[in-house]
């Protein structure tokens, strides 16, 4: 049995997977479809972070 606890888990960072413009565009489009403006804002921040990390 795996005894992992929350303390052993790392934080998920979506920006690590937003590796190109096409993926970033699709990510934002899907966020828009939810109608949740807070979620959309967070997704935009993830895309911006991905772009900064790539630079």
mmCIF entry with sequence, helices, sheets and N, C-alpha, C, O atoms, coordinates in Angstrom:
data_MODEL
# 
_entry.id   MODEL 
# 
_entity.id                         1 
_entity.type                       polymer 
_entity.pdbx_number_of_molecules   1 
# 
_entity_poly.entity_id                      1 
_entity_poly.type                           'polypeptide(L)' 
_entity_poly.nstd_linkage                   no 
_entity_poly.nstd_monomer                   no 
_entity_poly.pdbx_seq_one_letter_code       
;(UNK)(UNK)(UNK)(UNK)(UNK)(UNK)(UNK)(UNK)(UNK)(UNK)(UNK)(UNK)(UNK)(UNK)(UNK)(UNK)
(UNK)(UNK)(UNK)(UNK)(UNK)(UNK)(UNK)(UNK)(UNK)(UNK)(UNK)(UNK)(UNK)(UNK)(UNK)(UNK)
(UNK)(UNK)(UNK)(UNK)(UNK)(UNK)(UNK)(UNK)(UNK)(UNK)(UNK)(UNK)(UNK)(UNK)(UNK)(UNK)
(UNK)(UNK)(UNK)(UNK)(UNK)(UNK)(UNK)
;
_entity_poly.pdbx_seq_one_letter_code_can   XXXXXXXXXXXXXXXXXXXXXXXXXXXXXXXXXXXXXXXXXXXXXXXXXXXXXXX 
_entity_poly.pdbx_strand_id                 A 
# 
loop_
_entity_poly_seq.entity_id 
_entity_poly_seq.num 
_entity_poly_seq.mon_id 
_entity_poly_seq.hetero 
1 1  UNK n 
1 2  UNK n 
1 3  UNK n 
1 4  UNK n 
1 5  UNK n 
1 6  UNK n 
1 7  UNK n 
1 8  UNK n 
1 9  UNK n 
1 10 UNK n 
1 11 UNK n 
1 12 UNK n 
1 13 UNK n 
1 14 UNK n 
1 15 UNK n 
1 16 UNK n 
1 17 UNK n 
1 18 UNK n 
1 19 UNK n 
1 20 UNK n 
1 21 UNK n 
1 22 UNK n 
1 23 UNK n 
1 24 UNK n 
1 25 UNK n 
1 26 UNK n 
1 27 UNK n 
1 28 UNK n 
1 29 UNK n 
1 30 UNK n 
1 31 UNK n 
1 32 UNK n 
1 33 UNK n 
1 34 UNK n 
1 35 UNK n 
1 36 UNK n 
1 37 UNK n 
1 38 UNK n 
1 39 UNK n 
1 40 UNK n 
1 41 UNK n 
1 42 UNK n 
1 43 UNK n 
1 44 UNK n 
1 45 UNK n 
1 46 UNK n 
1 47 UNK n 
1 48 UNK n 
1 49 UNK n 
1 50 UNK n 
1 51 UNK n 
1 52 UNK n 
1 53 UNK n 
1 54 UNK n 
1 55 UNK n 
# 
_struct_asym.id          A 
_struct_asym.entity_id   1 
# 
loop_
_struct_conf.conf_type_id 
_struct_conf.id 
_struct_conf.pdbx_PDB_helix_id 
_struct_conf.beg_label_comp_id 
_struct_conf.beg_label_asym_id 
_struct_conf.beg_label_seq_id 
_struct_conf.pdbx_beg_PDB_ins_code 
_struct_conf.end_label_comp_id 
_struct_conf.end_label_asym_id 
_struct_conf.end_label_seq_id 
_struct_conf.pdbx_end_PDB_ins_code 
_struct_conf.beg_auth_comp_id 
_struct_conf.beg_auth_asym_id 
_struct_conf.beg_auth_seq_id 
_struct_conf.end_auth_comp_id 
_struct_conf.end_auth_asym_id 
_struct_conf.end_auth_seq_id 
_struct_conf.pdbx_PDB_helix_class 
_struct_conf.details 
_struct_conf.pdbx_PDB_helix_length 
HELX_P HELX_P1 AA1 UNK A 6  ? UNK A 8  ? UNK A 6  UNK A 8  5 ? 3  
HELX_P HELX_P2 AA2 UNK A 14 ? UNK A 17 ? UNK A 14 UNK A 17 5 ? 4  
HELX_P HELX_P3 AA3 UNK A 21 ? UNK A 34 ? UNK A 21 UNK A 34 1 ? 14 
HELX_P HELX_P4 AA4 UNK A 37 ? UNK A 54 ? UNK A 37 UNK A 54 1 ? 18 
# 
_struct_conf_type.id          HELX_P 
_struct_conf_type.criteria    ? 
_struct_conf_type.reference   ? 
# 
loop_
_atom_site.group_PDB 
_atom_site.id 
_atom_site.type_symbol 
_atom_site.label_atom_id 
_atom_site.label_alt_id 
_atom_site.label_comp_id 
_atom_site.label_asym_id 
_atom_site.label_entity_id 
_atom_site.label_seq_id 
_atom_site.pdbx_PDB_ins_code 
_atom_site.Cartn_x 
_atom_site.Cartn_y 
_atom_site.Cartn_z 
_atom_site.occupancy 
_atom_site.B_iso_or_equiv 
_atom_site.pdbx_formal_charge 
_atom_site.auth_seq_id 
_atom_site.auth_comp_id 
_atom_site.auth_asym_id 
_atom_site.auth_atom_id 
_atom_site.pdbx_PDB_model_num 
ATOM 1   N N  . UNK A 1 1  ? 0.845   -1.187 0.000   1.00 0.00 ? 1  UNK A N  1 
ATOM 2   C CA . UNK A 1 1  ? 0.000   0.000  0.000   1.00 0.00 ? 1  UNK A CA 1 
ATOM 3   C C  . UNK A 1 1  ? 0.881   1.238  0.000   1.00 0.00 ? 1  UNK A C  1 
ATOM 4   O O  . UNK A 1 1  ? 1.914   1.270  0.669   1.00 0.00 ? 1  UNK A O  1 
ATOM 5   N N  . UNK A 1 2  ? 0.475   2.258  -0.750  1.00 0.00 ? 2  UNK A N  1 
ATOM 6   C CA . UNK A 1 2  ? 1.235   3.497  -0.848  1.00 0.00 ? 2  UNK A CA 1 
ATOM 7   C C  . UNK A 1 2  ? 0.842   4.408  0.311   1.00 0.00 ? 2  UNK A C  1 
ATOM 8   O O  . UNK A 1 2  ? -0.340  4.695  0.502   1.00 0.00 ? 2  UNK A O  1 
ATOM 9   N N  . UNK A 1 3  ? 1.814   4.857  1.073   1.00 0.00 ? 3  UNK A N  1 
ATOM 10  C CA . UNK A 1 3  ? 1.547   5.682  2.250   1.00 0.00 ? 3  UNK A CA 1 
ATOM 11  C C  . UNK A 1 3  ? 1.791   7.162  2.007   1.00 0.00 ? 3  UNK A C  1 
ATOM 12  O O  . UNK A 1 3  ? 2.228   7.865  2.918   1.00 0.00 ? 3  UNK A O  1 
ATOM 13  N N  . UNK A 1 4  ? 1.526   7.648  0.818   1.00 0.00 ? 4  UNK A N  1 
ATOM 14  C CA . UNK A 1 4  ? 1.723   9.073  0.535   1.00 0.00 ? 4  UNK A CA 1 
ATOM 15  C C  . UNK A 1 4  ? 0.705   9.903  1.298   1.00 0.00 ? 4  UNK A C  1 
ATOM 16  O O  . UNK A 1 4  ? -0.460  9.530  1.432   1.00 0.00 ? 4  UNK A O  1 
ATOM 17  N N  . UNK A 1 5  ? 1.167   11.014 1.782   1.00 0.00 ? 5  UNK A N  1 
ATOM 18  C CA . UNK A 1 5  ? 0.279   11.965 2.435   1.00 0.00 ? 5  UNK A CA 1 
ATOM 19  C C  . UNK A 1 5  ? 0.351   13.271 1.675   1.00 0.00 ? 5  UNK A C  1 
ATOM 20  O O  . UNK A 1 5  ? 1.177   13.435 0.777   1.00 0.00 ? 5  UNK A O  1 
ATOM 21  N N  . UNK A 1 6  ? -0.502  14.182 2.034   1.00 0.00 ? 6  UNK A N  1 
ATOM 22  C CA . UNK A 1 6  ? -0.510  15.475 1.363   1.00 0.00 ? 6  UNK A CA 1 
ATOM 23  C C  . UNK A 1 6  ? 0.842   16.157 1.493   1.00 0.00 ? 6  UNK A C  1 
ATOM 24  O O  . UNK A 1 6  ? 1.264   16.855 0.571   1.00 0.00 ? 6  UNK A O  1 
ATOM 25  N N  . UNK A 1 7  ? 1.514   15.980 2.582   1.00 0.00 ? 7  UNK A N  1 
ATOM 26  C CA . UNK A 1 7  ? 2.816   16.615 2.772   1.00 0.00 ? 7  UNK A CA 1 
ATOM 27  C C  . UNK A 1 7  ? 3.837   16.155 1.738   1.00 0.00 ? 7  UNK A C  1 
ATOM 28  O O  . UNK A 1 7  ? 4.798   16.871 1.457   1.00 0.00 ? 7  UNK A O  1 
ATOM 29  N N  . UNK A 1 8  ? 3.637   14.965 1.168   1.00 0.00 ? 8  UNK A N  1 
ATOM 30  C CA . UNK A 1 8  ? 4.595   14.418 0.212   1.00 0.00 ? 8  UNK A CA 1 
ATOM 31  C C  . UNK A 1 8  ? 4.292   14.824 -1.226  1.00 0.00 ? 8  UNK A C  1 
ATOM 32  O O  . UNK A 1 8  ? 5.080   14.540 -2.129  1.00 0.00 ? 8  UNK A O  1 
ATOM 33  N N  . UNK A 1 9  ? 3.172   15.479 -1.445  1.00 0.00 ? 9  UNK A N  1 
ATOM 34  C CA . UNK A 1 9  ? 2.787   15.846 -2.802  1.00 0.00 ? 9  UNK A CA 1 
ATOM 35  C C  . UNK A 1 9  ? 3.349   17.212 -3.172  1.00 0.00 ? 9  UNK A C  1 
ATOM 36  O O  . UNK A 1 9  ? 3.431   18.113 -2.338  1.00 0.00 ? 9  UNK A O  1 
ATOM 37  N N  . UNK A 1 10 ? 3.730   17.346 -4.427  1.00 0.00 ? 10 UNK A N  1 
ATOM 38  C CA . UNK A 1 10 ? 4.196   18.641 -4.902  1.00 0.00 ? 10 UNK A CA 1 
ATOM 39  C C  . UNK A 1 10 ? 3.014   19.447 -5.433  1.00 0.00 ? 10 UNK A C  1 
ATOM 40  O O  . UNK A 1 10 ? 1.957   18.892 -5.732  1.00 0.00 ? 10 UNK A O  1 
ATOM 41  N N  . UNK A 1 11 ? 3.198   20.730 -5.545  1.00 0.00 ? 11 UNK A N  1 
ATOM 42  C CA . UNK A 1 11 ? 2.154   21.613 -6.062  1.00 0.00 ? 11 UNK A CA 1 
ATOM 43  C C  . UNK A 1 11 ? 2.087   21.488 -7.578  1.00 0.00 ? 11 UNK A C  1 
ATOM 44  O O  . UNK A 1 11 ? 3.113   21.522 -8.258  1.00 0.00 ? 11 UNK A O  1 
ATOM 45  N N  . UNK A 1 12 ? 0.880   21.344 -8.100  1.00 0.00 ? 12 UNK A N  1 
ATOM 46  C CA . UNK A 1 12 ? 0.687   21.246 -9.539  1.00 0.00 ? 12 UNK A CA 1 
ATOM 47  C C  . UNK A 1 12 ? 0.773   22.632 -10.149 1.00 0.00 ? 12 UNK A C  1 
ATOM 48  O O  . UNK A 1 12 ? 0.117   23.563 -9.682  1.00 0.00 ? 12 UNK A O  1 
ATOM 49  N N  . UNK A 1 13 ? 1.576   22.771 -11.185 1.00 0.00 ? 13 UNK A N  1 
ATOM 50  C CA . UNK A 1 13 ? 1.737   24.043 -11.881 1.00 0.00 ? 13 UNK A CA 1 
ATOM 51  C C  . UNK A 1 13 ? 1.346   23.854 -13.351 1.00 0.00 ? 13 UNK A C  1 
ATOM 52  O O  . UNK A 1 13 ? 2.139   23.333 -14.136 1.00 0.00 ? 13 UNK A O  1 
ATOM 53  N N  . UNK A 1 14 ? 0.138   24.271 -13.727 1.00 0.00 ? 14 UNK A N  1 
ATOM 54  C CA . UNK A 1 14 ? -0.318  24.081 -15.108 1.00 0.00 ? 14 UNK A CA 1 
ATOM 55  C C  . UNK A 1 14 ? 0.591   24.742 -16.139 1.00 0.00 ? 14 UNK A C  1 
ATOM 56  O O  . UNK A 1 14 ? 0.679   24.275 -17.275 1.00 0.00 ? 14 UNK A O  1 
ATOM 57  N N  . UNK A 1 15 ? 1.258   25.810 -15.760 1.00 0.00 ? 15 UNK A N  1 
ATOM 58  C CA . UNK A 1 15 ? 2.102   26.521 -16.729 1.00 0.00 ? 15 UNK A CA 1 
ATOM 59  C C  . UNK A 1 15 ? 3.214   25.637 -17.283 1.00 0.00 ? 15 UNK A C  1 
ATOM 60  O O  . UNK A 1 15 ? 3.722   25.898 -18.374 1.00 0.00 ? 15 UNK A O  1 
ATOM 61  N N  . UNK A 1 16 ? 3.594   24.607 -16.554 1.00 0.00 ? 16 UNK A N  1 
ATOM 62  C CA . UNK A 1 16 ? 4.641   23.697 -17.031 1.00 0.00 ? 16 UNK A CA 1 
ATOM 63  C C  . UNK A 1 16 ? 4.192   22.909 -18.260 1.00 0.00 ? 16 UNK A C  1 
ATOM 64  O O  . UNK A 1 16 ? 5.025   22.392 -19.005 1.00 0.00 ? 16 UNK A O  1 
ATOM 65  N N  . UNK A 1 17 ? 2.879   22.814 -18.474 1.00 0.00 ? 17 UNK A N  1 
ATOM 66  C CA . UNK A 1 17 ? 2.341   22.031 -19.583 1.00 0.00 ? 17 UNK A CA 1 
ATOM 67  C C  . UNK A 1 17 ? 1.844   22.903 -20.735 1.00 0.00 ? 17 UNK A C  1 
ATOM 68  O O  . UNK A 1 17 ? 1.400   22.388 -21.761 1.00 0.00 ? 17 UNK A O  1 
ATOM 69  N N  . UNK A 1 18 ? 1.917   24.197 -20.568 1.00 0.00 ? 18 UNK A N  1 
ATOM 70  C CA . UNK A 1 18 ? 1.481   25.130 -21.611 1.00 0.00 ? 18 UNK A CA 1 
ATOM 71  C C  . UNK A 1 18 ? 2.692   25.505 -22.454 1.00 0.00 ? 18 UNK A C  1 
ATOM 72  O O  . UNK A 1 18 ? 3.180   26.634 -22.395 1.00 0.00 ? 18 UNK A O  1 
ATOM 73  N N  . UNK A 1 19 ? 3.162   24.555 -23.233 1.00 0.00 ? 19 UNK A N  1 
ATOM 74  C CA . UNK A 1 19 ? 4.470   24.640 -23.865 1.00 0.00 ? 19 UNK A CA 1 
ATOM 75  C C  . UNK A 1 19 ? 4.509   25.353 -25.210 1.00 0.00 ? 19 UNK A C  1 
ATOM 76  O O  . UNK A 1 19 ? 5.589   25.661 -25.712 1.00 0.00 ? 19 UNK A O  1 
ATOM 77  N N  . UNK A 1 20 ? 3.342   25.620 -25.802 1.00 0.00 ? 20 UNK A N  1 
ATOM 78  C CA . UNK A 1 20 ? 3.358   26.325 -27.083 1.00 0.00 ? 20 UNK A CA 1 
ATOM 79  C C  . UNK A 1 20 ? 2.081   27.137 -27.238 1.00 0.00 ? 20 UNK A C  1 
ATOM 80  O O  . UNK A 1 20 ? 1.135   26.977 -26.467 1.00 0.00 ? 20 UNK A O  1 
ATOM 81  N N  . UNK A 1 21 ? 2.063   28.002 -28.229 1.00 0.00 ? 21 UNK A N  1 
ATOM 82  C CA . UNK A 1 21 ? 0.933   28.926 -28.418 1.00 0.00 ? 21 UNK A CA 1 
ATOM 83  C C  . UNK A 1 21 ? -0.383  28.199 -28.679 1.00 0.00 ? 21 UNK A C  1 
ATOM 84  O O  . UNK A 1 21 ? -1.435  28.640 -28.217 1.00 0.00 ? 21 UNK A O  1 
ATOM 85  N N  . UNK A 1 22 ? -0.334  27.098 -29.409 1.00 0.00 ? 22 UNK A N  1 
ATOM 86  C CA . UNK A 1 22 ? -1.562  26.366 -29.714 1.00 0.00 ? 22 UNK A CA 1 
ATOM 87  C C  . UNK A 1 22 ? -2.185  25.806 -28.429 1.00 0.00 ? 22 UNK A C  1 
ATOM 88  O O  . UNK A 1 22 ? -3.392  25.925 -28.223 1.00 0.00 ? 22 UNK A O  1 
ATOM 89  N N  . UNK A 1 23 ? -1.379  25.210 -27.586 1.00 0.00 ? 23 UNK A N  1 
ATOM 90  C CA . UNK A 1 23 ? -1.874  24.661 -26.321 1.00 0.00 ? 23 UNK A CA 1 
ATOM 91  C C  . UNK A 1 23 ? -2.389  25.784 -25.432 1.00 0.00 ? 23 UNK A C  1 
ATOM 92  O O  . UNK A 1 23 ? -3.422  25.639 -24.778 1.00 0.00 ? 23 UNK A O  1 
ATOM 93  N N  . UNK A 1 24 ? -1.684  26.885 -25.406 1.00 0.00 ? 24 UNK A N  1 
ATOM 94  C CA . UNK A 1 24 ? -2.099  28.025 -24.588 1.00 0.00 ? 24 UNK A CA 1 
ATOM 95  C C  . UNK A 1 24 ? -3.443  28.565 -25.056 1.00 0.00 ? 24 UNK A C  1 
ATOM 96  O O  . UNK A 1 24 ? -4.306  28.885 -24.239 1.00 0.00 ? 24 UNK A O  1 
ATOM 97  N N  . UNK A 1 25 ? -3.621  28.666 -26.365 1.00 0.00 ? 25 UNK A N  1 
ATOM 98  C CA . UNK A 1 25 ? -4.877  29.163 -26.934 1.00 0.00 ? 25 UNK A CA 1 
ATOM 99  C C  . UNK A 1 25 ? -6.034  28.234 -26.574 1.00 0.00 ? 25 UNK A C  1 
ATOM 100 O O  . UNK A 1 25 ? -7.099  28.699 -26.168 1.00 0.00 ? 25 UNK A O  1 
ATOM 101 N N  . UNK A 1 26 ? -5.834  26.938 -26.717 1.00 0.00 ? 26 UNK A N  1 
ATOM 102 C CA . UNK A 1 26 ? -6.880  25.968 -26.377 1.00 0.00 ? 26 UNK A CA 1 
ATOM 103 C C  . UNK A 1 26 ? -7.218  26.024 -24.892 1.00 0.00 ? 26 UNK A C  1 
ATOM 104 O O  . UNK A 1 26 ? -8.384  25.908 -24.513 1.00 0.00 ? 26 UNK A O  1 
ATOM 105 N N  . UNK A 1 27 ? -6.220  26.198 -24.066 1.00 0.00 ? 27 UNK A N  1 
ATOM 106 C CA . UNK A 1 27 ? -6.409  26.292 -22.615 1.00 0.00 ? 27 UNK A CA 1 
ATOM 107 C C  . UNK A 1 27 ? -7.319  27.481 -22.271 1.00 0.00 ? 27 UNK A C  1 
ATOM 108 O O  . UNK A 1 27 ? -8.249  27.354 -21.475 1.00 0.00 ? 27 UNK A O  1 
ATOM 109 N N  . UNK A 1 28 ? -7.036  28.620 -22.877 1.00 0.00 ? 28 UNK A N  1 
ATOM 110 C CA . UNK A 1 28 ? -7.840  29.824 -22.637 1.00 0.00 ? 28 UNK A CA 1 
ATOM 111 C C  . UNK A 1 28 ? -9.253  29.648 -23.196 1.00 0.00 ? 28 UNK A C  1 
ATOM 112 O O  . UNK A 1 28 ? -10.223 30.052 -22.556 1.00 0.00 ? 28 UNK A O  1 
ATOM 113 N N  . UNK A 1 29 ? -9.377  29.053 -24.373 1.00 0.00 ? 29 UNK A N  1 
ATOM 114 C CA . UNK A 1 29 ? -10.700 28.825 -24.965 1.00 0.00 ? 29 UNK A CA 1 
ATOM 115 C C  . UNK A 1 29 ? -11.560 27.946 -24.061 1.00 0.00 ? 29 UNK A C  1 
ATOM 116 O O  . UNK A 1 29 ? -12.742 28.227 -23.861 1.00 0.00 ? 29 UNK A O  1 
ATOM 117 N N  . UNK A 1 30 ? -10.974 26.895 -23.521 1.00 0.00 ? 30 UNK A N  1 
ATOM 118 C CA . UNK A 1 30 ? -11.718 26.010 -22.620 1.00 0.00 ? 30 UNK A CA 1 
ATOM 119 C C  . UNK A 1 30 ? -12.098 26.731 -21.336 1.00 0.00 ? 30 UNK A C  1 
ATOM 120 O O  . UNK A 1 30 ? -13.188 26.523 -20.803 1.00 0.00 ? 30 UNK A O  1 
ATOM 121 N N  . UNK A 1 31 ? -11.214 27.568 -20.844 1.00 0.00 ? 31 UNK A N  1 
ATOM 122 C CA . UNK A 1 31 ? -11.515 28.340 -19.632 1.00 0.00 ? 31 UNK A CA 1 
ATOM 123 C C  . UNK A 1 31 ? -12.677 29.294 -19.886 1.00 0.00 ? 31 UNK A C  1 
ATOM 124 O O  . UNK A 1 31 ? -13.530 29.475 -19.016 1.00 0.00 ? 31 UNK A O  1 
ATOM 125 N N  . UNK A 1 32 ? -12.718 29.905 -21.071 1.00 0.00 ? 32 UNK A N  1 
ATOM 126 C CA . UNK A 1 32 ? -13.817 30.814 -21.418 1.00 0.00 ? 32 UNK A CA 1 
ATOM 127 C C  . UNK A 1 32 ? -15.146 30.080 -21.442 1.00 0.00 ? 32 UNK A C  1 
ATOM 128 O O  . UNK A 1 32 ? -16.172 30.632 -21.044 1.00 0.00 ? 32 UNK A O  1 
ATOM 129 N N  . UNK A 1 33 ? -15.130 28.847 -21.903 1.00 0.00 ? 33 UNK A N  1 
ATOM 130 C CA . UNK A 1 33 ? -16.365 28.068 -22.006 1.00 0.00 ? 33 UNK A CA 1 
ATOM 131 C C  . UNK A 1 33 ? -17.004 27.802 -20.650 1.00 0.00 ? 33 UNK A C  1 
ATOM 132 O O  . UNK A 1 33 ? -18.210 27.566 -20.574 1.00 0.00 ? 33 UNK A O  1 
ATOM 133 N N  . UNK A 1 34 ? -16.221 27.838 -19.586 1.00 0.00 ? 34 UNK A N  1 
ATOM 134 C CA . UNK A 1 34 ? -16.790 27.565 -18.265 1.00 0.00 ? 34 UNK A CA 1 
ATOM 135 C C  . UNK A 1 34 ? -17.675 28.706 -17.794 1.00 0.00 ? 34 UNK A C  1 
ATOM 136 O O  . UNK A 1 34 ? -18.576 28.498 -16.982 1.00 0.00 ? 34 UNK A O  1 
ATOM 137 N N  . UNK A 1 35 ? -17.425 29.918 -18.300 1.00 0.00 ? 35 UNK A N  1 
ATOM 138 C CA . UNK A 1 35 ? -18.180 31.078 -17.852 1.00 0.00 ? 35 UNK A CA 1 
ATOM 139 C C  . UNK A 1 35 ? -17.742 31.587 -16.485 1.00 0.00 ? 35 UNK A C  1 
ATOM 140 O O  . UNK A 1 35 ? -18.350 32.506 -15.936 1.00 0.00 ? 35 UNK A O  1 
ATOM 141 N N  . UNK A 1 36 ? -16.706 31.002 -15.946 1.00 0.00 ? 36 UNK A N  1 
ATOM 142 C CA . UNK A 1 36 ? -16.205 31.365 -14.620 1.00 0.00 ? 36 UNK A CA 1 
ATOM 143 C C  . UNK A 1 36 ? -15.062 32.367 -14.789 1.00 0.00 ? 36 UNK A C  1 
ATOM 144 O O  . UNK A 1 36 ? -13.954 31.989 -15.170 1.00 0.00 ? 36 UNK A O  1 
ATOM 145 N N  . UNK A 1 37 ? -15.331 33.637 -14.509 1.00 0.00 ? 37 UNK A N  1 
ATOM 146 C CA . UNK A 1 37 ? -14.328 34.681 -14.753 1.00 0.00 ? 37 UNK A CA 1 
ATOM 147 C C  . UNK A 1 37 ? -13.100 34.546 -13.853 1.00 0.00 ? 37 UNK A C  1 
ATOM 148 O O  . UNK A 1 37 ? -11.987 34.878 -14.263 1.00 0.00 ? 37 UNK A O  1 
ATOM 149 N N  . UNK A 1 38 ? -13.300 34.064 -12.638 1.00 0.00 ? 38 UNK A N  1 
ATOM 150 C CA . UNK A 1 38 ? -12.147 33.866 -11.744 1.00 0.00 ? 38 UNK A CA 1 
ATOM 151 C C  . UNK A 1 38 ? -11.236 32.773 -12.302 1.00 0.00 ? 38 UNK A C  1 
ATOM 152 O O  . UNK A 1 38 ? -10.014 32.920 -12.320 1.00 0.00 ? 38 UNK A O  1 
ATOM 153 N N  . UNK A 1 39 ? -11.842 31.681 -12.755 1.00 0.00 ? 39 UNK A N  1 
ATOM 154 C CA . UNK A 1 39 ? -11.069 30.595 -13.342 1.00 0.00 ? 39 UNK A CA 1 
ATOM 155 C C  . UNK A 1 39 ? -10.344 31.069 -14.602 1.00 0.00 ? 39 UNK A C  1 
ATOM 156 O O  . UNK A 1 39 ? -9.173  30.747 -14.802 1.00 0.00 ? 39 UNK A O  1 
ATOM 157 N N  . UNK A 1 40 ? -11.033 31.831 -15.449 1.00 0.00 ? 40 UNK A N  1 
ATOM 158 C CA . UNK A 1 40 ? -10.421 32.371 -16.657 1.00 0.00 ? 40 UNK A CA 1 
ATOM 159 C C  . UNK A 1 40 ? -9.224  33.239 -16.303 1.00 0.00 ? 40 UNK A C  1 
ATOM 160 O O  . UNK A 1 40 ? -8.177  33.142 -16.943 1.00 0.00 ? 40 UNK A O  1 
ATOM 161 N N  . UNK A 1 41 ? -9.365  34.076 -15.302 1.00 0.00 ? 41 UNK A N  1 
ATOM 162 C CA . UNK A 1 41 ? -8.268  34.941 -14.867 1.00 0.00 ? 41 UNK A CA 1 
ATOM 163 C C  . UNK A 1 41 ? -7.066  34.114 -14.410 1.00 0.00 ? 41 UNK A C  1 
ATOM 164 O O  . UNK A 1 41 ? -5.924  34.447 -14.728 1.00 0.00 ? 41 UNK A O  1 
ATOM 165 N N  . UNK A 1 42 ? -7.320  33.047 -13.672 1.00 0.00 ? 42 UNK A N  1 
ATOM 166 C CA . UNK A 1 42 ? -6.232  32.171 -13.219 1.00 0.00 ? 42 UNK A CA 1 
ATOM 167 C C  . UNK A 1 42 ? -5.550  31.504 -14.402 1.00 0.00 ? 42 UNK A C  1 
ATOM 168 O O  . UNK A 1 42 ? -4.327  31.362 -14.415 1.00 0.00 ? 42 UNK A O  1 
ATOM 169 N N  . UNK A 1 43 ? -6.324  31.097 -15.390 1.00 0.00 ? 43 UNK A N  1 
ATOM 170 C CA . UNK A 1 43 ? -5.752  30.452 -16.574 1.00 0.00 ? 43 UNK A CA 1 
ATOM 171 C C  . UNK A 1 43 ? -4.894  31.425 -17.374 1.00 0.00 ? 43 UNK A C  1 
ATOM 172 O O  . UNK A 1 43 ? -3.842  31.053 -17.895 1.00 0.00 ? 43 UNK A O  1 
ATOM 173 N N  . UNK A 1 44 ? -5.342  32.656 -17.468 1.00 0.00 ? 44 UNK A N  1 
ATOM 174 C CA . UNK A 1 44 ? -4.544  33.676 -18.152 1.00 0.00 ? 44 UNK A CA 1 
ATOM 175 C C  . UNK A 1 44 ? -3.219  33.868 -17.427 1.00 0.00 ? 44 UNK A C  1 
ATOM 176 O O  . UNK A 1 44 ? -2.177  34.012 -18.067 1.00 0.00 ? 44 UNK A O  1 
ATOM 177 N N  . UNK A 1 45 ? -3.250  33.873 -16.113 1.00 0.00 ? 45 UNK A N  1 
ATOM 178 C CA . UNK A 1 45 ? -2.011  33.978 -15.328 1.00 0.00 ? 45 UNK A CA 1 
ATOM 179 C C  . UNK A 1 45 ? -1.090  32.793 -15.596 1.00 0.00 ? 45 UNK A C  1 
ATOM 180 O O  . UNK A 1 45 ? 0.126   32.965 -15.691 1.00 0.00 ? 45 UNK A O  1 
ATOM 181 N N  . UNK A 1 46 ? -1.653  31.595 -15.719 1.00 0.00 ? 46 UNK A N  1 
ATOM 182 C CA . UNK A 1 46 ? -0.831  30.415 -16.019 1.00 0.00 ? 46 UNK A CA 1 
ATOM 183 C C  . UNK A 1 46 ? -0.147  30.565 -17.379 1.00 0.00 ? 46 UNK A C  1 
ATOM 184 O O  . UNK A 1 46 ? 1.028   30.232 -17.533 1.00 0.00 ? 46 UNK A O  1 
ATOM 185 N N  . UNK A 1 47 ? -0.893  31.066 -18.358 1.00 0.00 ? 47 UNK A N  1 
ATOM 186 C CA . UNK A 1 47 ? -0.327  31.254 -19.696 1.00 0.00 ? 47 UNK A CA 1 
ATOM 187 C C  . UNK A 1 47 ? 0.785   32.300 -19.650 1.00 0.00 ? 47 UNK A C  1 
ATOM 188 O O  . UNK A 1 47 ? 1.844   32.109 -20.247 1.00 0.00 ? 47 UNK A O  1 
ATOM 189 N N  . UNK A 1 48 ? 0.550   33.386 -18.952 1.00 0.00 ? 48 UNK A N  1 
ATOM 190 C CA . UNK A 1 48 ? 1.586   34.430 -18.845 1.00 0.00 ? 48 UNK A CA 1 
ATOM 191 C C  . UNK A 1 48 ? 2.847   33.878 -18.179 1.00 0.00 ? 48 UNK A C  1 
ATOM 192 O O  . UNK A 1 48 ? 3.961   34.173 -18.612 1.00 0.00 ? 48 UNK A O  1 
ATOM 193 N N  . UNK A 1 49 ? 2.675   33.095 -17.149 1.00 0.00 ? 49 UNK A N  1 
ATOM 194 C CA . UNK A 1 49 ? 3.817   32.481 -16.462 1.00 0.00 ? 49 UNK A CA 1 
ATOM 195 C C  . UNK A 1 49 ? 4.568   31.553 -17.409 1.00 0.00 ? 49 UNK A C  1 
ATOM 196 O O  . UNK A 1 49 ? 5.799   31.546 -17.428 1.00 0.00 ? 49 UNK A O  1 
ATOM 197 N N  . UNK A 1 50 ? 3.829   30.766 -18.198 1.00 0.00 ? 50 UNK A N  1 
ATOM 198 C CA . UNK A 1 50 ? 4.460   29.862 -19.146 1.00 0.00 ? 50 UNK A CA 1 
ATOM 199 C C  . UNK A 1 50 ? 5.280   30.636 -20.172 1.00 0.00 ? 50 UNK A C  1 
ATOM 200 O O  . UNK A 1 50 ? 6.376   30.219 -20.546 1.00 0.00 ? 50 UNK A O  1 
ATOM 201 N N  . UNK A 1 51 ? 4.743   31.758 -20.620 1.00 0.00 ? 51 UNK A N  1 
ATOM 202 C CA . UNK A 1 51 ? 5.470   32.585 -21.593 1.00 0.00 ? 51 UNK A CA 1 
ATOM 203 C C  . UNK A 1 51 ? 6.732   33.182 -20.964 1.00 0.00 ? 51 UNK A C  1 
ATOM 204 O O  . UNK A 1 51 ? 7.777   33.232 -21.612 1.00 0.00 ? 51 UNK A O  1 
ATOM 205 N N  . UNK A 1 52 ? 6.648   33.628 -19.722 1.00 0.00 ? 52 UNK A N  1 
ATOM 206 C CA . UNK A 1 52 ? 7.820   34.179 -19.033 1.00 0.00 ? 52 UNK A CA 1 
ATOM 207 C C  . UNK A 1 52 ? 8.878   33.111 -18.803 1.00 0.00 ? 52 UNK A C  1 
ATOM 208 O O  . UNK A 1 52 ? 10.070  33.358 -18.982 1.00 0.00 ? 52 UNK A O  1 
ATOM 209 N N  . UNK A 1 53 ? 8.438   31.929 -18.407 1.00 0.00 ? 53 UNK A N  1 
ATOM 210 C CA . UNK A 1 53 ? 9.393   30.852 -18.143 1.00 0.00 ? 53 UNK A CA 1 
ATOM 211 C C  . UNK A 1 53 ? 10.105  30.409 -19.413 1.00 0.00 ? 53 UNK A C  1 
ATOM 212 O O  . UNK A 1 53 ? 11.246  29.948 -19.363 1.00 0.00 ? 53 UNK A O  1 
ATOM 213 N N  . UNK A 1 54 ? 9.435   30.550 -20.549 1.00 0.00 ? 54 UNK A N  1 
ATOM 214 C CA . UNK A 1 54 ? 10.014  30.158 -21.837 1.00 0.00 ? 54 UNK A CA 1 
ATOM 215 C C  . UNK A 1 54 ? 11.045  31.185 -22.318 1.00 0.00 ? 54 UNK A C  1 
ATOM 216 O O  . UNK A 1 54 ? 12.000  30.841 -23.014 1.00 0.00 ? 54 UNK A O  1 
ATOM 217 N N  . UNK A 1 55 ? 10.837  32.441 -21.940 1.00 0.00 ? 55 UNK A N  1 
ATOM 218 C CA . UNK A 1 55 ? 11.709  33.529 -22.409 1.00 0.00 ? 55 UNK A CA 1 
ATOM 219 C C  . UNK A 1 55 ? 13.094  33.463 -21.810 1.00 0.00 ? 55 UNK A C  1 
ATOM 220 O O  . UNK A 1 55 ? 13.936  34.309 -22.110 1.00 0.00 ? 55 UNK A O  1 
# 
